[in-house]
C-alpha cells in the first residue's frame, strides 16, 4: 500500500509517473539545474516499476488499482513517443527538459523491451500487440548492435546508468544480463551461444591478459 501510495504521489494530472514528485519547489521553479531532469519520466525507473507491478499482478490478479495500471501505460506510451524512428533506440527519459547527453542510453532500450514484454504477459498491457511497431523498431536496434561473433552488445563509454564513469565500456555484466533476458523474452537468435560467450568473456577471462 505504501509503495502504491508513493507511485500515486509521483503522478501528474495527465497520468505520467515521474522519477521525482512534483512538490512545491518544482511547481515554483526553485529546482537546482541538476534536479530538473528528475521531474520527467525516466524509462529505466519506469521499467523497474512495471516489472514489479507485473509480477504482483501475475501472482494476485486484480490486486493493482486500475488507476496505477492506467498511469503505467500512459507513461510508457509517452516515453516511446520519443523513440528514434530510424535506429529504434529508446530515450532514457522524456519531458520538457531534454538533455541530449541522456538520450539513447543503451540500457534504457533493453529495459524498455523487458518491461513491455512483462506488461503484455501480466495483462497490464491493453492488448497482446500493444506498442508493437515501437517494439519491433527497438528489437531492430538490438539486432544491429549485437557483436557478429559474440552476440553481445559492446557499449561505448558513458552509455548506461553508470554514465558518470567514463571507464565503464565494452562488454559489461549489467548490459549483457539485460540483453540475455531480451533475447529469451522476444525469441531472438543465438541465445545459448551468447550465454556461453558471456560466461567465457566475463568469468573465464584471464584478467592479466
Secondary structure, 3 states (H helix, E strand, C coil): CHHHHHHHHCECCCCCECCCCCCHHHHCCCCCHHHHHHHCEEHHHHHHHHHHHHHHHHHCCCCCCHHHHHHHHHHHHHHHCCCCCCCCCCCCEECCCCCHHHCCCHHHHHHHHHHHHHHHHHCCCCCCCCCHHHHHHHHHHHHHHECCCCCCECECCCCCCCCCCCCCCECCHHHHHHHHHHHHHHCCCCHHHHHHHHHHHHCCCCCCC
